[in-house]
Amino acid sequence: RRLACGDTEGRLEALFGRVRAIQGKSGPFDMLLCVGSFFGPASETEWAEYRTGAKKAPIPTFVLGANDQETVRYFPDVSGCELAENITYLGRRGLYSSTSGLQIAYLSGTESQDEPTPAYSFSAKDVAELKTSLLSTPDFKGVDILLTSPWPRDVGTFGNSVGEINTKKCGSKLISDLAASLKPRYHFAALEKAYYERLPYRNHTVLQESPQHVSRFIALADVGNSSKKKYLYAFSIVPMSSMDPADLVKQPQDVTENPYRKPQKEGQKTKPPLCAEEEPACQFFFDLKKHQGRKRPSDGKEGGKAQPKQPKKPPQPMGPCWFCLASPEVEKHLVISVGTHCYLALAKGGLLPDHVLILPIGHYQSVVDLSSEVVEELTKYKSALKDFFRSKGKRYVLFERNYRSQHLQLQVIPVPLDHCTSEDIKESFIAQAQEQQIELLEIPEHSDITQVAQPGTPYFYVELDTGEKLFHRIRGRFPLHFGRSVPLTIPLLPGPGR
């Protein structure tokens, strides 16, 4: 059992008094790990009593080094040393191994680009050397705990709300890189006077890499803060080396994508669409034949002139596309809503009267090809449809077939809430897939499909309005009507025309 603490800033009596109270109530803890600034401008009076032995920390306490010039003097040895009885300075950077086998990586100070690096800072060289020393260990899987003072940059990406902290601007990019490489099970930081416990994130790519343990980032506030923000965190951890591998890699329900993974570059080339095998657009959906309506500038073809300040054009279709809204062949009588990047339309030959499609206005073959602004608007459409169908006593199931198709079509089919649960829908898809020898795998709720499939990869994808998702990578032939056939197996859902 361990305790972690945010910025102490010399308030030793407040910190250790709180630790004594916790131990008196909950029993003893093994160690206290302090991140952020352990000393502050007014440290000298309280610190003198601990330094001379008049007072003693109630628990083995491990601290990081200075974050400013004023407190450098409290740390006489950059390689680490005992500062007082039960209070140990870990050092500038390194790995601490406890007697139980717990591996604790640490990096003191704040990020600096200056040369030479100030005594209270770390540089890219420090991070590189720390990474090299640890990653060169045979069969390295990660560390149990990572201690830094600054937050990692972008830690809030894919995660829960950080409040007023802007993680795209605050924190250190070098620490983000360090955390991505060291894969800590727990990462503690401070300095922002805020408490933030991020949702756990995964350290592997779903369906492409073997499962690995998740990481948890926890930022702690300053000791004794007037806002009563959490500055002390209690947790239990068994060393990675002592855990059963299956237990180590278990994924919690709320796990998210890794915030430090580089996003896929937009505009990557996709494989040419199979125009000769394209399923006729009028077979199930809507038949757009005439040239009604105004062309939208978002596909970059307005008046045949280049738009110098427009975003990069999406790939253009190899032949006539019945789903590009700017096509001269489009007839818009089934279009319900038109946004900036996406539009909503009724499905011709739909399973139900309110069976709808979400489509990009420009030409994109699949979800994994979309630019970020199109994804953002597509997400808003899904959220609006969820709210609309729920107001009518329904839930939806959404699917995409990126196989023998030229233009992305997200099929959205509503199902009455009192007819079946989301679990019933999911089981119907899995059961039908098994009958047809289709490997339909469940992927975590917070996963990003671009982490599962590369542009040009044929796939079938299902998403429920609960966020649950199923995925099949198509490697050979695939039944074109699979997505439409499954909802017909759901009890009380009528077939077309009934």
Secondary structure as GFF3:
##gff-version 3
##sequence-region A 1 498
A	DSSP	beta_strand	2	5	.	.	.	ID=ss1
A	DSSP	alpha_helix	12	26	.	.	.	ID=ss2
A	DSSP	beta_strand	31	34	.	.	.	ID=ss3
A	DSSP	alpha_helix	44	51	.	.	.	ID=ss4
A	DSSP	beta_strand	61	63	.	.	.	ID=ss5
A	DSSP	three_ten_helix	69	74	.	.	.	ID=ss6
A	DSSP	beta_strand	81	84	.	.	.	ID=ss7
A	DSSP	beta_strand	87	89	.	.	.	ID=ss8
A	DSSP	beta_strand	93	97	.	.	.	ID=ss9
A	DSSP	beta_strand	103	107	.	.	.	ID=ss10
A	DSSP	beta_strand	110	111	.	.	.	ID=ss11
A	DSSP	beta_strand	121	122	.	.	.	ID=ss12
A	DSSP	alpha_helix	124	135	.	.	.	ID=ss13
A	DSSP	beta_strand	145	148	.	.	.	ID=ss14
A	DSSP	alpha_helix	173	182	.	.	.	ID=ss15
A	DSSP	beta_strand	186	189	.	.	.	ID=ss16
A	DSSP	beta_strand	196	197	.	.	.	ID=ss17
A	DSSP	beta_strand	201	202	.	.	.	ID=ss18
A	DSSP	beta_strand	214	219	.	.	.	ID=ss19
A	DSSP	beta_strand	232	235	.	.	.	ID=ss20
A	DSSP	three_ten_helix	240	242	.	.	.	ID=ss21
A	DSSP	alpha_helix	245	248	.	.	.	ID=ss22
A	DSSP	three_ten_helix	275	277	.	.	.	ID=ss23
A	DSSP	three_ten_helix	297	299	.	.	.	ID=ss24
A	DSSP	three_ten_helix	302	304	.	.	.	ID=ss25
A	DSSP	beta_strand	335	338	.	.	.	ID=ss26
A	DSSP	beta_strand	342	346	.	.	.	ID=ss27
A	DSSP	beta_strand	356	360	.	.	.	ID=ss28
A	DSSP	three_ten_helix	367	369	.	.	.	ID=ss29
A	DSSP	alpha_helix	372	391	.	.	.	ID=ss30
A	DSSP	beta_strand	394	402	.	.	.	ID=ss31
A	DSSP	beta_strand	410	416	.	.	.	ID=ss32
A	DSSP	alpha_helix	422	435	.	.	.	ID=ss33
A	DSSP	beta_strand	441	443	.	.	.	ID=ss34
A	DSSP	three_ten_helix	449	451	.	.	.	ID=ss35
A	DSSP	beta_strand	459	464	.	.	.	ID=ss36
A	DSSP	beta_strand	469	473	.	.	.	ID=ss37
A	DSSP	alpha_helix	482	485	.	.	.	ID=ss38
A	DSSP	three_ten_helix	486	489	.	.	.	ID=ss39
###
